[in-house]
Amino acid sequence: MSDRWPNGGQLACLITVALEAELGVLAADPSAVTRQKSLSVGRYGTNRGAERLLAVLADRGLRSSWFLPSRNAETHASLTAEVVAAGHEIAVSGLALEDFGTLGLADQHRCVVEARERIEQRHGVRAVGFRPGRGDADPALADLLRADGFTWSSQLRGDDLPITLPCGLVELPHHHELDDAAYFAFNLDPAIPAGSPRIAPVGDVFANWAIEFTAHRAEGLLFVLDLHPQLIGTPSRAAMLGDLLDLIVDAGDSWVATGDEIARWWLARDPAGPLPADHPIAVFDRYLTETR
């Protein structure tokens, strides 16, 4: 058994859910604002998909972390309240899925803080996790968020384990191969996103994710699923997800936890301090410093 995770757990599993709804469609293609067919792809997530996803999680007694733009927490307030009541963590992805890559540091910070305040006012929960809905956040945003009481973010892809940033914010890396959008995102006419592939067979996705889980477990890593209710929430895909979660639970040594729980555990074991000089984040920070 591993001593890396609580109670001798062999690996940590984080289930993240992006409740993007119509905003996800509009963020990919703003011209879709007048196309009901395209918008209905996002609405499927709130009309059907989220309920199936919540049921799959409840049947197995698992908690997850849901990333919300605050506009959806307001527009879909009853669904958000249901997520909160079920014990899932609420995290922030901005006000309306802004592209953080187009915003300066001050505006990025404002979006996150204002979104958290709006969600807290409406639902009584204070988010401590962050992932930009679109684009890259300024590296300096981590320092500001940590000072605001955030414990974790999940936006980078440079590791298979949590990373304690120098400011004390814990980064929980995630990867495209464990993101349902890489397999299932498709809108026929017009394609959203442009050039989107054909839909992957459900059985193939299960096989991929099962192999990924087995490999992560063998090395005692952090396994992060990225889910979107409008994609994973169809009957067949929700059933497939249930099979995957059964595999994870039946392994008997998987620690399935929220982002905040994983971040706090990791920070206690790996306190904040300078990153190794060859760490990808440290290398990128030097590059930014030299080019600014």
Backbone hydrogen bonds in HBPLUS format (Angstrom, degrees):
<---DONOR---> <-ACCEPTOR-->    atom                        ^
c    i                          cat <-CA-CA->   ^        H-A-AA   ^      H-
h    n   atom  resd res      DA  || num        DHA   H-A  angle D-A-AA Bond
n    s   type  num  typ     dist DA aas  dist angle  dist       angle   num
A0009-GLY N   A0006-PRO O   2.93 MM   3  5.65 157.5  1.98 122.9 129.6     1
A0010-GLN N   A0253-ASP O   2.71 MM 243  5.37 150.2  1.79 144.3 154.4     2
A0255-TRP N   A0011-LEU O   2.92 MM 244  6.14 173.9  1.92 163.2 164.5     3
A0012-ALA N   A0221-LEU O   3.16 MM 209  6.55 158.7  2.21 152.3 158.8     4
A0223-PHE N   A0012-ALA O   2.81 MM 211  6.12 171.4  1.82 163.1 164.9     5
A0013-CYS N   A0255-TRP O   2.76 MM 242  5.93 160.5  1.80 146.9 146.6     6
A0257-ALA N   A0013-CYS O   3.08 MM 244  6.37 155.1  2.14 164.8 170.5     7
A0014-LEU N   A0223-PHE O   2.83 MM 209  6.17 162.2  1.86 154.9 159.8     8
A0225-LEU N   A0014-LEU O   2.91 MM 211  6.31 155.7  1.97 160.5 168.6     9
A0065-SER N   A0015-ILE O   2.92 MM  50  6.29 165.1  1.94 163.6 168.5    10
A0016-THR N   A0225-LEU O   2.86 MM 209  5.86 164.9  1.88 154.0 158.7    11
A0227-LEU N   A0016-THR O   2.87 MM 211  6.07 153.9  1.94 143.6 152.4    12
A0017-VAL N   A0065-SER O   2.87 MM  48  6.21 150.5  1.96 149.2 153.5    13
A0067-PHE N   A0017-VAL O   2.66 MM  50  5.99 154.2  1.72 157.5 166.9    14
A0018-ALA N   A0227-LEU O   2.82 MM 209  6.21 163.4  1.84 168.0 170.3    15
A0020-GLU N   A0018-ALA O   3.09 MM   2  5.65 124.5  2.41 105.9  90.4    16
A0019-LEU N   A0067-PHE O   3.04 MM  48  6.19 155.2  2.10 158.8 166.2    17
A0024-GLY N   A0021-ALA O   3.12 MM   3  5.73 140.8  2.28 113.1 122.1    18
A0025-VAL N   A0022-GLU O   3.04 MM   3  5.30 122.0  2.39 103.1 116.9    19
A0026-LEU N   A0022-GLU O   3.04 MM   4  6.39 164.1  2.07 157.0 161.4    20
A0027-ALA N   A0023-LEU O   2.80 MM   4  5.88 149.7  1.89 146.0 154.2    21
A0028-ALA N   A0024-GLY O   3.23 MM   4  6.35 147.1  2.35 135.4 142.9    22
A0029-ASP N   A0025-VAL O   2.97 MM   4  6.23 146.0  2.09 144.5 154.6    23
A0032-ALA N   A0029-ASP O   2.94 MM   3  5.78 167.9  1.96 128.9 132.6    24
A0033-VAL N   A0030-PRO O   3.26 MM   3  6.04 157.6  2.32 123.4 124.5    25
A0035-ARG N   A0032-ALA O   2.93 MM   3  4.98 165.3  1.95 111.9 116.6    26
A0039-LEU N   A0035-ARG O   3.05 MM   4  6.33 169.2  2.06 157.4 160.8    27
A0040-SER N   A0036-GLN O   2.87 MM   4  5.93 144.0  2.00 144.4 153.6    28
A0041-VAL N   A0038-SER O   3.08 MM   3  5.57 150.2  2.17 109.8 118.1    29
A0042-GLY N   A0039-LEU O   3.07 MM   3  5.53 122.8  2.41 108.3 120.1    30
A0043-ARG N   A0039-LEU O   3.11 MM   4  6.47 157.2  2.17 146.7 153.8    31
A0044-TYR N   A0040-SER O   2.99 MM   4  6.07 135.6  2.19 138.8 147.4    32
A0045-GLY N   A0042-GLY O   3.05 MM   3  5.63 140.1  2.21 111.1 120.5    33
A0046-THR N   A0043-ARG O   3.09 MM   3  5.34 124.4  2.41 102.0 114.9    34
A0047-ASN N   A0043-ARG O   2.81 MM   4  5.96 155.2  1.87 157.5 166.0    35
A0048-ARG N   A0044-TYR O   2.90 MM   4  5.56 162.5  1.93 142.7 146.6    36
A0049-GLY N   A0044-TYR O   2.93 MM   5  6.13 165.4  1.95 148.8 151.6    37
A0050-ALA N   A0045-GLY O   2.72 MM   5  5.58 151.8  1.80 154.1 155.5    38
A0052-ARG N   A0048-ARG O   3.29 MM   4  6.63 159.2  2.33 154.6 160.6    39
A0053-LEU N   A0049-GLY O   2.97 MM   4  6.21 161.7  2.00 154.5 160.1    40
A0054-LEU N   A0050-ALA O   2.84 MM   4  6.04 162.9  1.87 153.5 157.9    41
A0055-ALA N   A0051-GLU O   3.00 MM   4  6.17 151.8  2.08 142.0 149.8    42
A0056-VAL N   A0052-ARG O   2.90 MM   4  6.18 158.1  1.95 152.7 158.2    43
A0057-LEU N   A0053-LEU O   3.06 MM   4  6.31 162.0  2.10 152.1 156.3    44
A0058-ALA N   A0054-LEU O   2.86 MM   4  6.02 160.2  1.90 146.8 153.1    45
A0059-ASP N   A0055-ALA O   2.90 MM   4  6.00 159.4  1.94 151.3 155.9    46
A0060-ARG N   A0057-LEU O   3.12 MM   3  5.43 142.0  2.27 103.1 113.8    47
A0062-LEU N   A0057-LEU O   3.02 MM   5  5.13 169.6  2.03 144.2 144.0    48
A0061-GLY N   A0058-ALA O   3.07 MM   3  4.85 158.6  2.12 100.7 107.5    49
A0089-GLU N   A0064-SER O   2.87 MM  25  6.19 155.8  1.93 165.2 162.9    50
A0066-TRP N   A0089-GLU O   2.74 MM  23  6.02 172.6  1.75 161.1 159.3    51
A0091-ALA N   A0066-TRP O   2.75 MM  25  5.75 169.4  1.76 153.7 151.3    52
A0068-LEU N   A0091-ALA O   2.99 MM  23  6.27 160.4  2.03 140.4 142.3    53
A0093-SER N   A0068-LEU O   2.99 MM  25  5.36 146.4  2.10 126.8 122.0    54
A0072-ASN N   A0069-PRO O   2.95 MM   3  5.64 131.5  2.20 117.9 128.8    55
A0073-ALA N   A0069-PRO O   3.31 MM   4  6.73 148.8  2.41 145.3 154.2    56
A0070-SER N   A0094-GLY O   2.97 MM  24  6.56 150.1  2.06 147.7 151.7    57
A0073-ALA N   A0070-SER O   3.11 MM   3  4.90 118.8  2.50  90.4 106.1    58
A0074-GLU N   A0070-SER O   3.11 MM   4  6.39 130.6  2.37 141.3 153.5    59
A0071-ARG N   A0095-LEU O   3.02 MM  24  5.87 158.6  2.07 155.3 158.4    60
A0074-GLU N   A0071-ARG O   3.18 MM   3  5.16 136.3  2.38  92.4 104.4    61
A0075-THR N   A0071-ARG O   2.75 MM   4  6.00 170.0  1.76 154.0 157.2    62
A0076-HIS N   A0072-ASN O   2.81 MM   4  5.37 157.8  1.86 135.1 142.5    63
A0080-THR N   A0076-HIS O   2.99 MM   4  6.25 163.6  2.02 154.4 159.6    64
A0081-ALA N   A0077-ALA O   2.87 MM   4  6.05 157.2  1.92 148.2 154.6    65
A0082-GLU N   A0078-SER O   3.03 MM   4  6.25 144.2  2.16 137.2 146.8    66
A0082-GLU N   A0079-LEU O   3.06 MM   3  4.97 118.2  2.46  92.2 107.8    67
A0083-VAL N   A0079-LEU O   2.97 MM   4  6.34 151.8  2.05 150.3 157.8    68
A0084-VAL N   A0080-THR O   2.97 MM   4  6.27 161.3  2.00 153.4 158.1    69
A0085-ALA N   A0081-ALA O   2.85 MM   4  6.03 163.0  1.88 148.2 153.1    70
A0086-ALA N   A0082-GLU O   3.03 MM   4  6.18 138.4  2.21 140.3 150.3    71
A0088-HIS N   A0083-VAL O   3.34 MM   5  5.89 159.3  2.38 162.5 156.6    72
A0087-GLY N   A0084-VAL O   2.95 MM   3  5.35 160.6  1.99 113.3 119.1    73
A0092-VAL N   A0129-GLY O   2.98 MM  37  6.20 172.3  1.99 142.0 140.9    74
A0131-ARG N   A0092-VAL O   3.05 MM  39  6.48 151.0  2.14 163.6 170.7    75
A0102-THR N   A0099-ASP O   3.03 MM   3  5.76 166.4  2.05 121.2 125.5    76
A0100-PHE N   A0134-ARG O   2.80 MM  34  6.01 157.0  1.85 143.4 137.7    77
A0103-LEU N   A0100-PHE O   3.14 MM   3  5.19 165.2  2.16 107.9 112.5    78
A0108-GLN N   A0104-GLY O   2.93 MM   4  6.18 157.6  1.98 157.2 164.5    79
A0109-HIS N   A0105-LEU O   2.96 MM   4  6.17 166.0  1.98 155.2 158.3    80
A0110-ARG N   A0106-ALA O   2.96 MM   4  6.16 157.5  2.01 143.3 150.0    81
A0111-CYS N   A0107-ASP O   2.95 MM   4  6.11 162.3  1.98 149.1 153.1    82
A0112-VAL N   A0108-GLN O   3.16 MM   4  6.45 162.9  2.19 153.5 156.8    83
A0113-VAL N   A0109-HIS O   3.01 MM   4  6.16 176.2  2.01 159.9 161.2    84
A0114-GLU N   A0110-ARG O   2.85 MM   4  5.80 165.7  1.87 152.8 157.8    85
A0115-ALA N   A0111-CYS O   2.98 MM   4  5.92 153.9  2.05 138.8 146.6    86
A0116-ARG N   A0112-VAL O   2.97 MM   4  6.20 160.1  2.01 148.7 154.0    87
A0117-GLU N   A0113-VAL O   2.99 MM   4  6.24 159.0  2.03 149.1 154.8    88
A0118-ARG N   A0114-GLU O   2.97 MM   4  6.21 159.0  2.02 150.1 155.2    89
A0119-ILE N   A0115-ALA O   3.02 MM   4  6.23 162.7  2.05 153.2 157.5    90
A0120-GLU N   A0116-ARG O   2.92 MM   4  6.06 160.6  1.95 150.2 156.1    91
A0121-GLN N   A0117-GLU O   2.92 MM   4  6.07 159.0  1.96 149.0 154.5    92
A0122-ARG N   A0118-ARG O   3.09 MM   4  6.22 150.7  2.18 142.3 149.7    93
A0123-HIS N   A0119-ILE O   2.78 MM   4  5.78 160.4  1.82 154.2 159.8    94
A0124-GLY N   A0120-GLU O   2.77 MM   4  4.58 142.6  1.91 125.7 130.6    95
A0151-THR N   A0128-VAL O   2.86 MM  23  5.45 148.6  1.96 135.1 143.0    96
A0152-TRP N   A0128-VAL O   3.25 MM  24  6.60 167.0  2.27 160.0 159.6    97
A0130-PHE N   A0152-TRP O   3.21 MM  22  6.61 131.5  2.46 128.4 141.9    98
A0154-SER N   A0130-PHE O   3.04 MM  24  6.55 143.4  2.18 157.3 165.3    99
A0141-LEU N   A0138-ASP O   2.86 MM   3  5.45 160.7  1.90 121.2 127.8   100
A0142-ALA N   A0139-PRO O   3.40 MM   3  6.12 151.8  2.49 114.5 118.9   101
A0145-LEU N   A0141-LEU O   2.91 MM   4  6.17 163.3  1.93 161.4 166.1   102
A0146-ARG N   A0142-ALA O   2.95 MM   4  6.10 160.3  1.99 151.5 156.8   103
A0147-ALA N   A0143-ASP O   3.11 MM   4  6.30 157.2  2.17 143.4 149.3   104
A0148-ASP N   A0144-LEU O   3.06 MM   4  6.33 129.9  2.32 135.7 149.4   105
A0148-ASP N   A0145-LEU O   2.99 MM   3  4.88 129.0  2.25  92.5 107.1   106
A0150-PHE N   A0145-LEU O   2.96 MM   5  5.36 161.5  1.99 150.5 144.4   107
A0149-GLY N   A0146-ARG O   3.03 MM   3  5.17 161.9  2.06 107.4 112.2   108
A0170-VAL N   A0151-THR O   3.05 MM  19  6.24 174.6  2.05 139.3 141.1   109
A0153-SER N   A0170-VAL O   3.02 MM  17  6.39 148.9  2.12 144.9 148.5   110
A0172-LEU N   A0153-SER O   2.80 MM  19  6.20 159.4  1.84 155.7 162.5   111
A0174-HIS N   A0156-LEU O   3.11 MM  18  6.56 153.3  2.18 163.3 165.1   112
A0222-LEU N   A0160-ASP O   2.97 MM  62  5.80 165.4  1.99 176.9 172.0   113
A0163-ILE N   A0171-GLU O   2.86 MM   8  5.00 154.7  1.93 144.7 152.4   114
A0171-GLU N   A0163-ILE O   2.77 MM   8  5.00 164.1  1.80 155.5 153.6   115
A0165-LEU N   A0169-LEU O   2.89 MM   4  5.46 164.4  1.92 162.1 162.2   116
A0168-GLY N   A0165-LEU O   2.83 MM   3  5.33 158.0  1.87 121.3 128.8   117
A0178-LEU N   A0175-HIS O   3.13 MM   3  5.80 161.6  2.17 118.0 123.6   118
A0179-ASP N   A0176-HIS O   3.02 MM   3  5.09 155.4  2.08 119.2 117.0   119
A0226-ASP N   A0178-LEU O   2.92 MM  48  6.16 167.5  1.93 154.7 153.6   120
A0182-ALA N   A0179-ASP O   3.11 MM   3  5.76 145.8  2.23 116.2 124.0   121
A0180-ASP N   A0226-ASP O   3.02 MM  46  6.36 165.2  2.04 172.5 169.8   122
A0183-TYR N   A0180-ASP O   3.09 MM   3  5.45 150.2  2.18 107.6 116.3   123
A0184-PHE N   A0180-ASP O   2.88 MM   4  5.95 158.8  1.92 158.5 165.6   124
A0185-ALA N   A0181-ALA O   3.25 MM   4  4.73 157.9  2.30 117.8 120.7   125
A0200-ALA N   A0183-TYR O   3.08 MM  17  5.29 168.9  2.09 151.4 153.6   126
A0196-SER N   A0193-PRO O   3.03 MM   3  5.51 131.7  2.27 148.3 143.4   127
A0204-ASP N   A0201-PRO O   3.09 MM   3  5.32 122.7  2.43 101.7 115.7   128
A0205-VAL N   A0201-PRO O   3.16 MM   4  6.54 155.0  2.23 153.2 160.1   129
A0206-PHE N   A0202-VAL O   2.98 MM   4  6.31 162.6  2.01 155.9 160.5   130
A0207-ALA N   A0203-GLY O   2.99 MM   4  6.20 160.3  2.03 143.9 149.5   131
A0208-ASN N   A0204-ASP O   2.91 MM   4  6.19 158.0  1.96 148.1 153.8   132
A0209-TRP N   A0205-VAL O   2.88 MM   4  6.12 172.2  1.88 159.3 160.7   133
A0210-ALA N   A0206-PHE O   2.81 MM   4  5.94 156.2  1.86 153.3 160.3   134
A0211-ILE N   A0207-ALA O   3.04 MM   4  6.19 158.7  2.08 146.8 152.0   135
A0212-GLU N   A0208-ASN O   2.92 MM   4  6.20 158.6  1.96 150.2 156.9   136
A0213-PHE N   A0209-TRP O   2.86 MM   4  6.07 158.9  1.90 147.6 153.0   137
A0214-THR N   A0210-ALA O   2.98 MM   4  6.20 164.5  2.01 148.9 152.8   138
A0215-ALA N   A0211-ILE O   2.96 MM   4  6.18 158.9  2.00 151.3 156.8   139
A0216-HIS N   A0212-GLU O   2.86 MM   4  6.07 163.4  1.88 154.3 159.1   140
A0217-ARG N   A0213-PHE O   2.83 MM   4  5.97 161.4  1.86 153.6 159.2   141
A0218-ALA N   A0214-THR O   3.00 MM   4  6.15 153.2  2.07 142.1 149.1   142
A0219-GLU N   A0215-ALA O   3.32 MM   4  6.59 142.7  2.47 142.1 150.1   143
A0219-GLU N   A0216-HIS O   3.23 MM   3  5.39 130.3  2.49  97.8 110.0   144
A0220-GLY N   A0216-HIS O   2.89 MM   4  5.96 110.2  2.39 139.5 157.8   145
A0221-LEU N   A0216-HIS O   3.03 MM   5  5.10 168.9  2.04 139.8 143.5   146
A0220-GLY N   A0217-ARG O   3.19 MM   3  4.96 152.5  2.27  96.7 105.0   147
A0231-LEU N   A0228-HIS O   2.81 MM   3  5.39 153.1  1.89 122.0 130.9   148
A0232-ILE N   A0228-HIS O   2.89 MM   4  5.93 160.2  1.93 162.0 166.5   149
A0233-GLY N   A0229-PRO O   3.04 MM   4  4.84 132.4  2.27 121.2 129.6   150
A0238-ALA N   A0234-THR O   2.83 MM   4  5.83 164.0  1.85 163.4 167.5   151
A0239-ALA N   A0235-PRO O   3.09 MM   4  6.21 153.6  2.16 142.1 149.2   152
A0240-MET N   A0236-SER O   2.94 MM   4  6.20 152.0  2.02 141.8 149.9   153
A0241-LEU N   A0237-ARG O   2.83 MM   4  6.10 157.2  1.88 149.5 155.3   154
A0242-GLY N   A0238-ALA O   2.95 MM   4  6.21 153.2  2.02 142.8 150.2   155
A0243-ASP N   A0239-ALA O   3.02 MM   4  6.39 150.1  2.11 146.0 153.7   156
A0244-LEU N   A0240-MET O   2.98 MM   4  6.35 153.1  2.05 148.7 156.3   157
A0245-LEU N   A0241-LEU O   2.85 MM   4  6.15 162.9  1.88 157.4 161.7   158
A0246-ASP N   A0242-GLY O   2.89 MM   4  6.11 148.1  1.99 144.7 153.8   159
A0247-LEU N   A0243-ASP O   3.05 MM   4  6.33 151.0  2.14 142.3 149.6   160
A0248-ILE N   A0244-LEU O   2.99 MM   4  6.37 152.4  2.07 147.7 155.4   161
A0249-VAL N   A0245-LEU O   2.86 MM   4  6.08 167.2  1.87 153.2 156.2   162
A0250-ASP N   A0246-ASP O   2.76 MM   4  5.74 165.9  1.78 151.3 156.3   163
A0251-ALA N   A0247-LEU O   3.20 MM   4  6.20 127.5  2.49 133.6 144.0   164
A0252-GLY N   A0249-VAL O   3.05 MM   3  5.82 154.1  2.12 119.3 125.3   165
A0262-ILE N   A0258-THR O   3.03 MM   4  6.29 165.1  2.06 155.7 159.4   166
A0263-ALA N   A0259-GLY O   2.89 MM   4  6.02 161.9  1.93 150.7 156.3   167
A0264-ARG N   A0260-ASP O   2.97 MM   4  6.09 164.3  1.99 150.8 154.5   168
A0265-TRP N   A0261-GLU O   3.09 MM   4  6.22 160.3  2.13 145.2 150.7   169
A0266-TRP N   A0262-ILE O   2.94 MM   4  6.11 163.6  1.96 151.0 155.7   170
A0267-LEU N   A0263-ALA O   2.89 MM   4  6.02 163.7  1.91 152.9 157.3   171
A0268-ALA N   A0264-ARG O   3.16 MM   4  6.28 152.7  2.24 142.8 148.9   172
A0269-ARG N   A0266-TRP O   3.02 MM   3  5.21 132.0  2.25 101.0 114.1   173
A0270-ASP N   A0266-TRP O   2.74 MM   4  5.85 141.5  1.88 150.9 164.0   174
A0279-HIS N   A0276-PRO O   2.94 MM   3  5.33 167.0  1.96 117.6 121.2   175
A0282-ALA N   A0279-HIS O   2.95 MM   3  5.23 113.4  2.41 106.4 122.7   176
A0283-VAL N   A0279-HIS O   2.90 MM   4  6.17 160.7  1.93 162.2 168.8   177
A0284-PHE N   A0280-PRO O   2.97 MM   4  6.12 159.4  2.01 144.9 150.2   178
A0285-ASP N   A0281-ILE O   2.90 MM   4  6.09 156.9  1.95 148.9 155.4   179
A0286-ARG N   A0282-ALA O   3.04 MM   4  6.28 154.8  2.10 146.5 152.4   180
A0287-TYR N   A0283-VAL O   3.04 MM   4  6.34 152.4  2.12 143.5 151.4   181
A0288-LEU N   A0284-PHE O   2.91 MM   4  6.26 157.6  1.96 153.0 158.3   182
A0289-THR N   A0285-ASP O   2.97 MM   4  6.18 160.1  2.01 147.8 153.3   183
A0290-GLU N   A0286-ARG O   2.94 MM   4  6.11 155.3  2.00 148.6 155.0   184
A0291-THR N   A0287-TYR O   3.02 MM   4  6.18 138.9  2.19 144.4 155.1   185
A0292-ARG N   A0288-LEU O   3.03 MM   4  5.99 127.7  2.32 146.8 156.7   186
